[in-house]
Amino acid sequence: MKIALVTGASSGIGREFARQIVKLYRNLDEIWLVARRTERLQELEKEFSVPVRIFDGDLNRDYIYERIEKELERKNAEIRILVNSAGCGLSGCFGEREQDTELRMVKLNCQSLTRMLLLCRPFLGRGSRVINLASAAAFAPQPGFAIYAASKSYVYRLSMAIREEWKPAEISVTVVCPGPVDTEFFAHSGELLGKSNKVTKVDPKAVARKALLDAVDHRCVSVYGTSMKVARIAGKLLPDVLSAYLMRKLNGI
């Protein structure tokens, strides 16, 4: 059985990935959708002609991985495309929130993504593609968004490393690094700080489409929009100390 597996599929970019995958990959037997909000997944299921399997649960809990692994083994599934889109972010200075709240963000963005990759690796075959959703925040230290940016830097670096490790198996890994996207993200994270709140948020459909096409082309990084491409170059050229200073000013801290 050939499947696509998408985490964070109930909203935002994850939902757009799910919608567009079935248009791009015509030979899938099923698409598996993973997220916490059951009703959202059931609504999304109605849009597809390909059979859908719903895994509703919290990726910070063990049981969801056990369910997915059991089904992968039972169906003898081959994951043709894996999209790790689940994640969360909170704006504000380090230490302003309860520790459990901050640590949950690290656990979801870093540990849960890593666990999903480890779980799915035996079910990826030659020609399979992996898309990990990071952020343009990964390109530089982000005062006012420090933990989120650091967690996405982890996703970025991990993706680049396993891309090289999995090349002999012909498994392609693409890390997606969007800037601000017009989704529910900022309703939960808090709006961008300082001058950053003037940045135009882009359409999640366009971000997902470019990411999928970049994955088809085996690109290592997918960045949508000229401003974010400039941010990536700046992150490479500027010293981290200077980048952190500039971001602190930009974020009004």
C-alpha positions as CSV (number, residue, x, y, z in Angstrom):
1,M,0.0,0.0,0.0
2,K,1.4,3.4,-1.0
3,I,0.4,6.2,1.3
4,A,1.1,9.9,2.2
5,L,1.3,10.8,5.8
6,V,0.7,14.4,7.0
7,T,1.0,15.7,10.5
8,G,-0.6,19.0,11.6
9,A,-3.2,18.4,8.9
10,S,-6.1,20.0,10.6
11,S,-5.2,23.6,9.8
12,G,-2.7,26.0,8.1
13,I,0.1,24.8,5.9
14,G,-0.5,21.2,7.0
15,R,-4.0,21.2,5.6
16,E,-2.8,22.7,2.4
17,F,-0.2,20.0,2.0
18,A,-2.8,17.4,2.4
19,R,-5.1,19.0,-0.2
20,Q,-2.3,19.4,-2.7
21,I,-0.6,16.1,-2.3
22,V,-3.5,14.1,-3.7
23,K,-3.4,16.3,-6.8
24,L,0.4,15.8,-7.3
25,Y,0.7,12.2,-6.3
26,R,-1.9,10.2,-8.4
27,N,-0.9,6.7,-7.4
28,L,-1.6,6.9,-3.7
29,D,-3.8,4.2,-2.1
30,E,-4.5,6.3,1.0
31,I,-3.6,9.5,2.7
32,W,-3.1,9.5,6.5
33,L,-3.9,12.6,8.4
34,V,-2.6,13.3,11.9
35,A,-3.7,16.1,14.2
36,R,-5.5,16.8,17.5
37,R,-8.8,18.2,16.2
38,T,-11.0,15.3,15.0
39,E,-13.8,17.4,13.6
40,R,-11.3,19.4,11.4
41,L,-9.9,16.2,10.0
42,Q,-13.3,14.7,9.3
43,E,-14.3,17.9,7.4
44,L,-11.1,17.7,5.4
45,E,-11.7,14.0,4.6
46,K,-14.8,15.0,2.6
47,E,-12.7,16.8,0.1
48,F,-10.7,13.8,-1.1
49,S,-11.5,11.1,-3.6
50,V,-8.6,9.0,-2.3
51,P,-9.3,7.0,0.9
52,V,-8.4,8.8,4.1
53,R,-7.3,7.4,7.4
54,I,-7.5,9.7,10.4
55,F,-5.2,9.6,13.4
56,D,-6.6,12.1,15.9
57,G,-4.3,12.7,18.9
58,D,-1.6,14.7,20.6
59,L,1.9,14.2,19.2
60,N,3.2,14.9,22.6
61,R,1.6,11.7,23.8
62,D,2.8,8.1,23.3
63,Y,-0.4,6.5,22.1
64,I,-0.6,8.3,18.8
65,Y,2.7,6.9,17.7
66,E,1.7,3.4,18.8
67,R,-1.5,3.6,16.7
68,I,0.4,4.8,13.6
69,E,3.2,2.2,13.8
70,K,0.7,-0.6,14.3
71,E,-1.2,0.4,11.2
72,L,1.9,0.9,9.1
73,E,2.9,-2.7,10.0
74,R,-0.6,-4.1,9.6
75,K,-1.0,-2.5,6.1
76,N,2.6,-3.2,5.1
77,A,2.6,0.4,4.0
78,E,5.1,2.3,2.0
79,I,5.2,6.0,2.8
80,R,5.7,7.8,-0.6
81,I,5.6,11.2,1.0
82,L,5.9,12.2,4.7
83,V,5.1,15.8,5.7
84,N,6.0,16.8,9.3
85,S,4.0,20.0,9.6
86,A,2.8,19.8,13.2
87,G,4.3,22.5,15.4
88,C,3.6,25.5,17.6
89,G,5.2,28.8,18.5
90,L,4.9,31.5,21.2
91,S,6.2,35.0,20.9
92,G,7.6,36.8,23.9
93,C,10.8,36.9,25.9
94,F,12.5,33.8,27.3
95,G,11.1,32.9,30.7
96,E,7.9,35.0,30.5
97,R,5.7,32.0,30.5
98,E,5.3,28.9,32.6
99,Q,8.1,26.3,32.1
100,D,5.6,23.6,31.0
101,T,4.3,25.9,28.3
102,E,7.7,26.6,26.9
103,L,8.9,23.0,27.1
104,R,5.8,21.7,25.4
105,M,6.8,23.8,22.4
106,V,10.3,22.3,22.3
107,K,8.8,18.8,22.7
108,L,6.4,19.2,19.8
109,N,8.7,21.0,17.4
110,C,11.8,18.9,18.1
111,Q,11.1,15.7,19.9
112,S,7.8,14.8,18.3
113,L,9.1,15.5,14.8
114,T,12.2,13.4,15.5
115,R,10.1,10.6,16.8
116,M,7.9,10.6,13.7
117,L,11.0,10.5,11.5
118,L,12.4,7.5,13.5
119,L,9.0,5.7,13.4
120,C,8.5,6.2,9.6
121,R,12.1,5.6,8.4
122,P,11.6,1.8,8.0
123,F,8.5,2.5,5.8
124,L,10.2,4.9,3.4
125,G,11.4,3.3,0.1
126,R,13.4,4.4,-2.8
127,G,12.0,7.5,-4.2
128,S,10.2,8.5,-1.1
129,R,10.1,12.1,-0.1
130,V,10.2,13.8,3.3
131,I,9.1,17.4,3.9
132,N,9.9,18.9,7.3
133,L,8.4,22.3,8.2
134,A,10.9,24.6,9.8
135,S,10.7,28.4,9.5
136,A,12.7,31.4,8.3
137,A,13.1,32.0,12.0
138,A,15.7,29.2,11.8
139,F,18.1,31.4,9.9
140,A,19.1,33.7,12.8
141,P,18.7,34.1,16.6
142,Q,15.4,35.6,17.4
143,P,15.1,37.7,20.6
144,G,11.4,37.8,21.4
145,F,10.9,34.4,19.6
146,A,13.9,32.6,21.0
147,I,12.7,29.1,21.8
148,Y,10.6,28.8,18.7
149,A,13.4,30.0,16.5
150,A,15.9,27.6,18.2
151,S,13.5,24.7,17.8
152,K,13.1,25.4,14.1
153,S,16.9,25.7,13.7
154,Y,17.0,22.2,15.1
155,V,14.5,21.1,12.4
156,Y,16.6,22.8,9.7
157,R,19.9,21.2,10.8
158,L,18.4,17.8,11.4
159,S,16.8,17.8,7.9
160,M,20.0,18.8,6.2
161,A,22.0,16.1,8.0
162,I,19.6,13.2,7.4
163,R,19.2,14.3,3.8
164,E,22.8,13.3,3.3
165,E,22.5,10.2,5.3
166,W,19.5,9.0,3.3
167,K,20.9,9.8,-0.1
168,P,22.2,6.2,-0.7
169,A,18.7,4.9,0.0
170,E,17.3,7.5,-2.6
171,I,15.1,9.1,0.0
172,S,14.8,12.9,-0.5
173,V,14.5,15.3,2.4
174,T,13.3,18.9,1.9
175,V,13.1,21.4,4.8
176,V,10.5,24.2,4.3
177,C,11.4,27.7,5.8
178,P,8.5,30.1,5.3
179,G,8.2,33.5,6.8
180,P,4.9,34.7,8.3
181,V,2.0,32.8,6.8
182,D,-1.6,33.8,6.9
183,T,-2.9,31.0,9.2
184,E,-4.2,30.5,12.7
185,F,-0.6,30.3,13.9
186,F,-0.4,33.9,15.2
187,A,-3.8,33.6,16.9
188,H,-2.1,31.1,19.2
189,S,1.5,32.4,19.3
190,G,0.7,36.1,19.6
191,E,1.2,38.6,16.8
192,L,4.7,39.5,15.6
193,L,6.5,42.0,17.7
194,G,7.8,45.5,16.9
195,K,8.4,46.3,13.2
196,S,8.0,42.6,12.4
197,N,4.2,42.9,12.7
198,K,4.3,45.0,9.5
199,V,5.6,42.0,7.4
200,T,3.0,40.8,4.9
201,K,1.7,37.3,5.6
202,V,1.7,35.0,2.6
203,D,-0.8,32.5,1.4
204,P,-0.4,29.0,2.8
205,K,-1.5,27.5,-0.5
206,A,1.4,29.1,-2.3
207,V,3.9,28.0,0.4
208,A,2.7,24.4,0.3
209,R,2.6,24.3,-3.5
210,K,6.2,25.6,-3.8
211,A,7.3,23.2,-1.1
212,L,5.8,20.2,-2.9
213,L,7.3,21.2,-6.2
214,D,10.7,21.7,-4.6
215,A,10.4,18.2,-3.0
216,V,9.7,16.8,-6.4
217,D,12.8,18.5,-7.7
218,H,14.8,17.1,-4.7
219,R,15.7,20.5,-3.4
220,C,17.2,20.6,0.1
221,V,15.5,23.9,1.2
222,S,12.2,25.5,0.1
223,V,11.9,29.2,0.8
224,Y,8.9,31.1,-0.5
225,G,9.2,34.8,-1.4
226,T,12.0,37.2,-2.1
227,S,12.2,38.7,1.4
228,M,12.7,35.3,3.0
229,K,15.3,34.3,0.5
230,V,17.2,37.5,1.4
231,A,16.8,36.6,5.1
232,R,18.4,33.2,4.4
233,I,21.4,34.9,2.7
234,A,21.7,37.4,5.5
235,G,21.6,34.6,8.0
236,K,24.6,33.0,6.3
237,L,26.6,36.2,5.9
238,L,26.0,38.1,9.2
239,P,27.7,37.1,12.5
240,D,25.2,35.6,15.0
241,V,25.8,38.4,17.4
242,L,24.9,41.0,14.8
243,S,21.9,39.0,13.6
244,A,20.6,38.7,17.2
245,Y,21.0,42.5,17.8
246,L,19.2,43.4,14.5
247,M,16.3,41.0,15.3
248,R,16.1,42.4,18.8
249,K,15.6,45.9,17.3
250,L,13.2,44.6,14.7
251,N,11.1,42.9,17.3
252,G,11.0,46.1,19.5
253,I,12.7,44.6,22.5
